[in-house]
Amino acid sequence: MVTRITAPADGLPPLRDTPASVAEVAGILARGHGPVAVDTERASSYRLDDRAFLIQLRRAGSGTVLIDPETVPRETRGLATVMNGLPWVLHAAHTDLPCLVSLGWRPAELHDTQIAGKLLGLGQVGLAGMLEEMLGVTVAKDHGRDDWSRRPLGTDLLTYAVLDVELLLDLHDEARRRLDEAGRAAWYRQECSAVLATAAHPVAVPGWRELKGVGALTSPRSLALVQRLWYVRTVAAVGADRPPATVLATSDIIAVASHPARARETLAAVLARPGRGRGRPDRKLTVFGTSLEEALHRAVDDALGEDPAFLPVPFRSRGTAVPDHRTWREEYPLAAEISDGFRACAEDVAGDLGIGVDTLIVMKTLRSAAWTCATGAREVLLRDARLRDPDVDPDPVGVLEDFVTSVLDQRGLRPWQCGLLAPGFVATVADAVGGDPGAGLD
């Protein structure tokens, strides 16, 4: 039977939104013991970026603490002296770490209950689903998309926030117990360390070359249009503290830039679009004292009039880019064969373990590894044949083992993943380059 929890067991703690109240948090946490459960509520659909507008902390012996970092940022940053010495427990840590790192916080050790759920092969790895499956309780998850930047925060929102950490430590303890029983604790530690290494970066507004669709633009003039329009959009978004896409949709930037000869007409059509939908330019916004509409027109004029010598240079892959995998079967059959073999191997291993394939290796990484193996395996074998001591027997399988393991390691796979995948991947590459990959190479 599943128990539905609707209220915090210890009551609703106060929201700490004054310097004095936040200063008390260090002492409260010091009275506790063990790791601290951490969660954040953000408002990137309503504000410029994904910064935290509420931080929830819970530690055994300390209870739950709610902090308003937007109102008291200096004092919140000051808590780094306490928080950075503690192990943290989060759920889906990759979503919370950037806003916490932006405040100068960083865990001494990271634990992620969602990672534990994936490694245990649970069907639902959301917080509510894991609480139900592992602890027999459930909590409402109906306010995650609310505007957490609004003040005051209602009792319903604060209750929701408290319940996000109320049972997180208990969930962590049960998940760790099951991981130990399954012999997967080492996998878990490696995954948590990887998330901490890759996701613990400050919140940032994406640069213009990171916009969706810009990679398809090859004209320097088109790139200049993207750069100028992105700049105007960013300035307006920062000034209004709004999501950039609500100032001017990325798709509209790409549409204007795609055909420079028609850029002015395309921009005019965007500005004349009826309604107030997402991404439609807001005429109330200003850029350095100029209306947004005027600033956008000027951006287009400046980009079209820019000296060719100063136009942005299109990104060039220098021949290392992986072609669209949908073309492999006809144009790169060896890569297609190896990719198919890698996928079949990964599916078999994941199936035997009862975990999702994406937990073992994501498809983008699998294809990248397959491409490198398809284009480099024979060269590696030939190099070994040329350089090997004549008195040493050839060991093509050993050469391929080193090569494939290196390819996986370079793509960020953890040791547990490499250990499970490498044997099947090596066999796949060996079969693809020839039944005896060393034949004729001595």
PyMOL commands that set and color helices and strands:
alter all, ss='L'
color gray80, all
select helices_A, chain A and resi 19-23+25-30+73-78+80-83+93-101+113-119+127-135+155-166+168-182+185-199+208-210+214-216+220-240+244-247+250-258+260-271+292-305+308-310+325-331+333-353+357-360+363-387+396-410+415-433
alter helices_A, ss='H'
color red, helices_A
select strands_A, chain A and resi 3-5+15-16+33-42+52-60+63-67+87-90+109-112+137-139+286-287+290-291
alter strands_A, ss='S'
color yellow, strands_A
deselect
rebuild
show_as cartoon
